Amino acid sequence: MKVVAKSLRISPKKLNLVAELIRGRKALEAMEMLTYTPKKGAKLLHKAVKSAVANATNNFKQEANNLVIKEVVVTKAQTFKRWVPISRGRVHPILKRNSHLSITVGVQEAEVKETKTTKKAAPKAEKTASPAKPATPAKTEEKAKEAEKAPKTTKSTKAK
């Protein structure tokens, strides 16, 4: 059950702010919330939700208590462009934004609490990766002696 309202004279940003309040709620609960929300978008959404509930009860023989708002989509519509004259013969634009609204209402699915009997996986054996082996004192002494024996090379600068 879907309701579409086109070219609503409110910006999509403002309408979406109120639409966020009712997404996923029961239809009757959403209508009650919108009644007491002091925004222009709330009045427009209330009208659309009320229409959706009426369509579901009359056309599809559904009970209003079982209806849930599945989806609320607010998109932008055509923008009215107006101008305000300013000094030196110039103008500033005014964009009057409009919205399209689409509300989908569906029947609430029965809440079934199923406990899944999953076997707990056996704890994984910890990988015994050999950590970096600390150098033994004997090996470090050998390296130090080798470094001393190696001839020290220095850069010689040749005079040109």
Backbone as CSV, one residue per row, in Angstrom:
resi,resn,N_x,N_y,N_z,CA_x,CA_y,CA_z,C_x,C_y,C_z
1,MET,0.845,-1.156,0.000,0.000,0.000,0.000,0.898,1.228,0.000
2,LYS,0.760,2.012,-1.010,1.689,3.113,-1.232,0.912,4.399,-1.489
3,VAL,1.433,5.496,-0.967,0.851,6.817,-1.194,1.948,7.715,-1.728
4,VAL,1.622,8.496,-2.753,2.591,9.414,-3.338,1.991,10.810,-3.331
5,ALA,2.734,11.762,-2.800,2.336,13.171,-2.842,3.414,13.908,-3.609
6,LYS,3.015,14.572,-4.661,4.001,15.231,-5.522,3.925,16.744,-5.402
7,SER,5.056,17.372,-5.646,5.202,18.826,-5.669,4.680,19.491,-4.404
8,LEU,5.141,19.011,-3.267,4.787,19.634,-1.995,5.640,20.878,-1.821
9,ARG,5.024,21.959,-1.394,5.723,23.237,-1.305,6.504,23.356,0.019
10,ILE,7.481,22.471,0.160,8.392,22.477,1.304,9.705,21.877,0.818
11,SER,10.802,22.346,1.350,12.091,21.826,0.882,12.270,20.389,1.367
12,PRO,12.953,19.564,0.574,13.156,18.169,0.962,13.906,18.021,2.285
13,LYS,14.815,18.935,2.552,15.597,18.879,3.779,14.693,19.021,5.006
14,LYS,13.757,19.956,4.948,12.845,20.184,6.066,11.845,19.038,6.222
15,LEU,11.377,18.496,5.105,10.412,17.398,5.159,11.076,16.116,5.652
16,ASN,12.294,15.895,5.253,13.020,14.687,5.662,13.327,14.703,7.164
17,LEU,13.470,15.883,7.723,13.699,16.027,9.152,12.535,15.439,9.949
18,VAL,11.315,15.712,9.500,10.121,15.202,10.178,9.878,13.744,9.785
19,ALA,10.203,13.373,8.553,9.993,12.001,8.086,10.820,11.017,8.901
20,GLU,11.967,11.459,9.394,12.830,10.587,10.192,12.140,10.152,11.481
21,LEU,11.221,10.962,11.988,10.508,10.636,13.218,9.605,9.410,13.078
22,ILE,9.045,9.203,11.875,8.018,8.163,11.728,8.500,6.913,11.016
23,ARG,9.708,6.897,10.510,10.188,5.715,9.795,10.197,4.494,10.709
24,GLY,9.551,3.405,10.261,9.556,2.150,10.997,8.550,2.061,12.133
25,ARG,7.765,3.086,12.370,6.800,3.067,13.475,5.455,2.507,13.019
26,LYS,4.597,2.213,13.992,3.228,1.821,13.674,2.514,3.039,13.103
27,ALA,1.600,2.810,12.172,0.945,3.907,11.460,0.148,4.796,12.409
28,LEU,-0.617,4.199,13.320,-1.433,4.997,14.242,-0.552,5.792,15.212
29,GLU,0.527,5.195,15.644,1.471,5.889,16.520,2.113,7.072,15.795
30,ALA,2.451,6.866,14.535,3.075,7.924,13.734,2.097,9.086,13.526
31,MET,0.827,8.749,13.265,-0.175,9.805,13.072,-0.342,10.625,14.349
32,GLU,-0.321,9.963,15.488,-0.448,10.671,16.764,0.750,11.581,17.002
33,MET,1.945,11.093,16.684,3.155,11.914,16.840,3.102,13.146,15.953
34,LEU,2.682,12.941,14.716,2.652,14.040,13.757,1.613,15.095,14.126
35,THR,0.550,14.680,14.805,-0.493,15.628,15.214,0.090,16.687,16.138
36,TYR,1.032,16.283,17.007,1.573,17.205,18.005,2.961,17.726,17.662
37,THR,3.413,17.497,16.454,4.716,18.021,16.030,4.503,19.380,15.377
38,PRO,5.108,20.442,15.911,4.851,21.792,15.404,5.691,22.167,14.183
39,LYS,5.527,21.446,13.105,6.250,21.747,11.868,5.292,21.639,10.700
40,LYS,5.601,22.367,9.640,4.767,22.304,8.439,4.819,20.916,7.823
41,GLY,6.003,20.319,7.812,6.174,18.986,7.247,5.343,17.944,7.975
42,ALA,5.114,18.148,9.264,4.327,17.196,10.047,2.886,17.153,9.547
43,LYS,2.348,18.301,9.202,0.969,18.361,8.691,0.858,17.630,7.350
44,LEU,1.847,17.836,6.487,1.832,17.185,5.170,2.008,15.672,5.299
45,LEU,2.898,15.248,6.176,3.111,13.812,6.399,1.888,13.164,7.041
46,HIS,1.255,13.871,7.971,0.058,13.331,8.630,-1.033,13.060,7.601
47,LYS,-1.203,13.986,6.697,-2.221,13.836,5.659,-1.930,12.617,4.781
48,ALA,-0.664,12.430,4.425,-0.279,11.307,3.567,-0.422,9.968,4.302
49,VAL,-0.007,9.909,5.571,-0.119,8.665,6.348,-1.588,8.311,6.561
50,LYS,-2.399,9.324,6.821,-3.837,9.107,7.016,-4.457,8.520,5.755
51,SER,-4.037,9.028,4.601,-4.519,8.515,3.321,-4.070,7.076,3.105
52,ALA,-2.830,6.773,3.461,-2.304,5.418,3.295,-3.068,4.423,4.169
53,VAL,-3.369,4.816,5.402,-4.114,3.940,6.307,-5.535,3.727,5.778
54,ALA,-6.153,4.796,5.287,-7.510,4.686,4.727,-7.523,3.770,3.512
55,ASN,-6.505,3.879,2.649,-6.421,3.003,1.474,-6.266,1.541,1.891
56,ALA,-5.449,1.299,2.899,-5.212,-0.074,3.349,-6.474,-0.688,3.948
57,THR,-7.214,0.094,4.716,-8.421,-0.453,5.350,-9.552,-0.637,4.356
58,ASN,-9.716,0.294,3.435,-10.833,0.208,2.474,-10.535,-0.723,1.304
59,ASN,-9.386,-0.587,0.712,-9.085,-1.342,-0.502,-8.532,-2.738,-0.232
60,PHE,-7.756,-2.881,0.835,-7.079,-4.151,1.085,-7.577,-4.875,2.329
61,LYS,-8.622,-4.328,2.960,-9.269,-4.966,4.121,-8.274,-5.271,5.250
62,GLN,-7.414,-4.328,5.532,-6.437,-4.480,6.613,-6.925,-3.722,7.840
63,GLU,-6.482,-4.143,9.012,-6.809,-3.427,10.234,-5.770,-2.338,10.464
64,ALA,-6.234,-1.173,10.873,-5.330,-0.039,11.077,-4.318,-0.316,12.186
65,ASN,-4.692,-1.137,13.160,-3.782,-1.434,14.281,-2.556,-2.234,13.842
66,ASN,-2.684,-2.995,12.759,-1.595,-3.864,12.302,-0.673,-3.207,11.277
67,LEU,-0.955,-1.973,10.911,-0.177,-1.321,9.852,1.083,-0.664,10.405
68,VAL,2.147,-0.816,9.644,3.451,-0.245,10.000,3.975,0.536,8.804
69,ILE,4.651,1.623,9.081,5.255,2.406,8.003,6.558,1.726,7.608
70,LYS,6.563,1.144,6.430,7.731,0.404,5.945,8.795,1.347,5.393
71,GLU,8.345,2.359,4.641,9.305,3.200,3.928,8.753,4.603,3.765
72,VAL,9.591,5.595,3.984,9.250,6.991,3.704,10.382,7.553,2.861
73,VAL,10.058,7.972,1.644,11.081,8.499,0.732,10.732,9.941,0.382
74,VAL,11.672,10.832,0.616,11.505,12.240,0.275,12.534,12.575,-0.792
75,THR,12.052,13.046,-1.944,12.956,13.424,-3.034,12.680,14.854,-3.460
76,LYS,13.608,15.419,-4.198,13.411,16.800,-4.615,12.555,16.859,-5.868
77,ALA,11.779,17.904,-5.948,10.914,18.142,-7.108,11.443,19.379,-7.839
78,GLN,10.636,19.912,-8.711,11.045,21.091,-9.474,11.261,22.274,-8.534
79,THR,12.307,23.058,-8.790,12.620,24.231,-7.979,12.107,25.478,-8.678
80,PHE,11.353,26.295,-7.944,10.888,27.565,-8.488,12.015,28.571,-8.326
81,LYS,12.296,29.321,-9.386,13.379,30.288,-9.336,12.796,31.698,-9.377
82,ARG,13.126,32.455,-8.363,12.661,33.836,-8.263,13.887,34.721,-8.094
83,TRP,13.690,36.042,-8.280,14.813,36.969,-8.213,14.460,38.164,-7.342
84,VAL,15.455,38.678,-6.636,15.291,39.890,-5.835,16.234,40.939,-6.404
85,PRO,15.695,42.087,-6.815,16.574,43.125,-7.372,17.432,43.763,-6.281
86,ILE,18.676,44.043,-6.664,19.578,44.748,-5.758,20.170,45.927,-6.515
87,SER,21.109,46.608,-5.911,21.668,47.823,-6.508,22.422,47.535,-7.809
88,ARG,22.614,48.562,-8.585,23.358,48.545,-9.850,22.719,47.616,-10.880
89,GLY,21.460,47.420,-10.805,20.756,46.635,-11.819,20.980,45.142,-11.739
90,ARG,21.510,44.676,-10.627,21.765,43.243,-10.490,20.627,42.571,-9.724
91,VAL,20.673,41.241,-9.674,19.644,40.498,-8.942,20.288,39.368,-8.142
92,HIS,19.616,38.981,-7.069,20.013,37.810,-6.302,18.941,36.743,-6.491
93,PRO,19.359,35.486,-6.704,18.375,34.428,-6.915,17.754,33.939,-5.607
94,ILE,16.504,33.517,-5.691,15.824,32.832,-4.591,15.349,31.510,-5.156
95,LEU,15.747,30.410,-4.522,15.340,29.082,-4.970,14.261,28.554,-4.036
96,LYS,13.073,28.371,-4.551,11.966,27.837,-3.760,11.872,26.351,-4.063
97,ARG,12.365,25.544,-3.158,12.469,24.102,-3.386,11.163,23.390,-3.056
98,ASN,10.881,22.343,-3.833,9.686,21.521,-3.653,10.087,20.072,-3.429
99,SER,9.145,19.268,-2.945,9.445,17.875,-2.610,8.411,16.927,-3.174
100,HIS,8.852,15.693,-3.388,7.957,14.569,-3.652,8.041,13.667,-2.428
101,LEU,6.903,13.080,-2.052,6.847,12.224,-0.878,6.225,10.895,-1.260
102,SER,6.849,9.823,-0.839,6.334,8.478,-1.094,6.352,7.701,0.218
103,ILE,5.177,7.207,0.632,5.070,6.452,1.877,4.534,5.067,1.562
104,THR,5.212,4.042,2.060,4.774,2.655,1.896,4.370,2.120,3.262
105,VAL,3.134,1.596,3.316,2.601,1.040,4.553,2.387,-0.449,4.342
106,GLY,2.744,-1.250,5.342,2.573,-2.693,5.237,2.032,-3.264,6.532
107,VAL,1.692,-4.527,6.477,1.174,-5.214,7.652,2.344,-5.625,8.527
108,GLN,2.175,-5.422,9.834,3.233,-5.788,10.775,3.336,-7.298,10.849
109,GLU,4.540,-7.780,10.706,4.768,-9.218,10.775,4.706,-9.655,12.224
110,ALA,4.187,-10.841,12.445,4.080,-11.361,13.808,5.470,-11.514,14.401
111,GLU,5.608,-11.055,15.606,6.916,-11.141,16.258,7.091,-12.552,16.796
112,VAL,7.977,-13.279,16.197,8.250,-14.648,16.615,9.632,-14.668,17.224
113,LYS,9.667,-15.094,18.468,10.964,-15.172,19.134,11.444,-16.612,19.068
114,GLU,12.338,-16.853,18.173,12.898,-18.185,18.021,14.302,-18.176,18.599
115,THR,14.532,-19.149,19.418,15.885,-19.262,19.950,16.628,-20.255,19.078
116,LYS,17.636,-19.788,18.492,18.429,-20.645,17.621,19.354,-21.483,18.487
117,THR,19.324,-22.767,18.238,20.205,-23.658,18.990,21.459,-23.877,18.165
118,THR,22.397,-23.044,18.411,23.665,-23.175,17.690,24.706,-23.703,18.657
119,LYS,25.479,-24.583,18.170,26.536,-25.134,18.993,27.666,-24.126,19.063
120,LYS,28.149,-23.978,20.252,29.286,-23.069,20.390,30.503,-23.767,19.817
121,ALA,31.174,-23.060,18.991,32.374,-23.626,18.375,33.440,-23.801,19.453
122,ALA,34.173,-24.878,19.317,35.251,-25.128,20.262,36.253,-23.992,20.146
123,PRO,36.792,-23.562,21.255,37.744,-22.459,21.173,38.915,-22.855,20.278
124,LYS,39.231,-21.940,19.415,40.317,-22.226,18.466,41.636,-22.323,19.212
125,ALA,42.415,-23.278,18.782,43.733,-23.442,19.393,44.566,-22.216,19.055
126,GLU,45.195,-21.707,20.059,46.002,-20.516,19.831,47.208,-20.883,18.981
127,LYS,47.467,-20.045,18.063,48.621,-20.292,17.207,49.879,-20.030,18.025
128,THR,50.709,-20.997,18.029,51.953,-20.855,18.782,53.070,-20.459,17.837
129,ALA,52.865,-19.331,17.237,53.886,-18.838,16.333,55.067,-18.409,17.178
130,SER,56.233,-18.796,16.721,57.414,-18.474,17.513,57.654,-16.974,17.435
131,PRO,57.649,-16.331,18.570,57.923,-14.893,18.550,59.385,-14.675,18.176
132,ALA,59.697,-13.453,17.904,61.073,-13.144,17.515,62.001,-13.621,18.616
133,LYS,62.949,-14.478,18.226,63.846,-15.067,19.221,64.847,-14.007,19.692
134,PRO,64.961,-13.910,20.992,65.939,-12.943,21.480,67.351,-13.447,21.169
135,ALA,68.183,-12.529,20.874,69.555,-12.898,20.523,70.267,-13.411,21.777
136,THR,70.989,-14.500,21.591,71.728,-15.052,22.734,72.993,-14.238,22.945
137,PRO,73.445,-14.166,24.161,74.644,-13.354,24.428,75.856,-13.827,23.637
138,ALA,75.974,-15.120,23.384,77.143,-15.623,22.662,77.155,-15.082,21.233
139,LYS,75.981,-15.062,20.596,75.934,-14.609,19.199,76.218,-13.122,19.099
140,THR,75.739,-12.349,20.076,75.992,-10.914,20.010,77.475,-10.612,20.206
141,GLU,78.139,-11.395,21.047,79.576,-11.186,21.241,80.342,-11.513,19.970
142,GLU,79.905,-12.580,19.260,80.586,-12.959,18.024,80.443,-11.872,16.972
143,LYS,79.256,-11.305,16.882,79.027,-10.248,15.891,79.869,-9.017,16.219
144,ALA,79.991,-8.719,17.494,80.789,-7.568,17.901,82.257,-7.769,17.527
145,LYS,82.781,-8.993,17.715,84.175,-9.284,17.371,84.390,-9.188,15.873
146,GLU,83.429,-9.697,15.095,83.537,-9.633,13.634,83.546,-8.197,13.155
147,ALA,82.754,-7.365,13.798,82.696,-5.963,13.413,84.032,-5.269,13.687
148,GLU,84.703,-5.667,14.751,85.993,-5.077,15.068,87.071,-5.503,14.079
149,LYS,87.005,-6.777,13.655,88.011,-7.299,12.728,87.863,-6.722,11.337
150,ALA,86.637,-6.415,10.943,86.405,-5.913,9.584,87.125,-4.581,9.408
151,PRO,87.751,-4.416,8.254,88.471,-3.153,8.053,87.480,-1.995,7.946
152,LYS,87.850,-0.936,8.637,86.973,0.240,8.617,87.290,1.020,7.348
153,THR,86.244,1.282,6.602,86.431,2.029,5.360,85.909,3.428,5.577
154,THR,86.692,4.364,5.122,86.269,5.748,5.200,86.269,6.302,3.791
155,LYS,85.423,7.236,3.615,85.346,7.866,2.287,86.539,8.812,2.139
156,SER,87.244,8.610,1.086,88.377,9.509,0.853,87.947,10.514,-0.212
157,THR,88.297,11.700,0.020,87.952,12.739,-0.938,89.173,13.028,-1.786
158,LYS,88.992,12.901,-3.041,90.100,13.160,-3.945,90.121,14.624,-4.301
159,ALA,91.275,15.197,-4.246,91.424,16.598,-4.623,91.545,16.678,-6.120
160,LYS,90.849,17.569,-6.685,90.918,17.725,-8.148,91.887,18.766,-8.554
